Amino acid sequence: MDYYRVLDKLSIKNRWFLGKIYSKNKKANVYDYCTVHNKILKEKIIVDISHKGDALDFTMSFFDVPIINERTAQLFSLDEVELIPVKVNDSNENYFVLLIRQEVDCVDEEKSGFNLWEPNNKIRPDLAGKYKSFYKMVLDPKKTNGIRIFRIKDYSIVLVVDKDIKKKLQQAKVSGIEFKKLT
């Protein structure tokens, strides 16, 4: 099975860019929307347009939080993702945060190139031994257990889909999205 990293297609001319996620009462914790968790998020969330331009079907806001429109949301199974309504300021269309339900430990460390957070790091000592960055990421499909959409364990900023979901998104001509093969 082939797997692909989902990326925001930044090369589109005259496209919009989305900014920070927040709530009316206080700034929302962006990590609640880009990591896998079992919390039920009840706050009404808002995202600003940080650079005006053409609206896209798929956009990453700050910290690579995926924001999708209603047409794109219909392409996903609610068994695999959670759709959290988000108000995009200056837009009348319905949008959702695409919250991923699964995290998978499937990096092929022998074929990948990466750096780990070091013990006693002054900035993030809590992340010692976890992935800090990748210059080459390769997944071992045998470790995915057939999961179709997930985030990478210990590096949850990465959103991964299988070839079937990739094909479905491409056939629907979802704007704003691109893929990088990881297997």
Phi, psi and omega in degrees: 000134177268144178232151186225140171281136178268127182233154173281125182281095186283346186278358180290127180286146176060027179273159174276164171229137180261150184256221186285149173268135178209171176244168181297321185280321182202169178293128177291151177282106185302332180293339175292342186251353179238010176232164178273132178202172180249011179291147172263119184266119186251349182291142171283123185251155185226148172225137178271156170273115183276338176215115182292147180173196181290131177293146180243160176288328183225129178213143171266128173273192180308146180060028177055042173276118183285128177244126183232153177276176185296320179300316180290323180302326181292348180275350184255150176272131179289354171284338185253335183223165171241139179251116182252118180302139178222137176271117173270114181303142180069021176225140178263356181279154176277130178232160181220147165280131177269100182264124185271134185274339188240149174232133187232136176269089188222014179289130173276095187293335178288329182261348182266160172240126186204166172241146177253153171292135183270151175301148179065022174297132185288335182273311183224070178296338180290345182258012182309129179086354179264164181297131176260317179200160177235138168252348170205122178245126176232132179259152173260105184299337178294336182272357183275346181054031176076007179293135190267333179215129185197172171250160182277128177299134180069010175201062193288357178293338184271128176255128186236140174230157176276176185295330180290317178293318177304312181298317180299317180292321178291318180296328178280357180055048178293121181277148175093000187243144170217167189228147174233124182293136183243357181237000000 
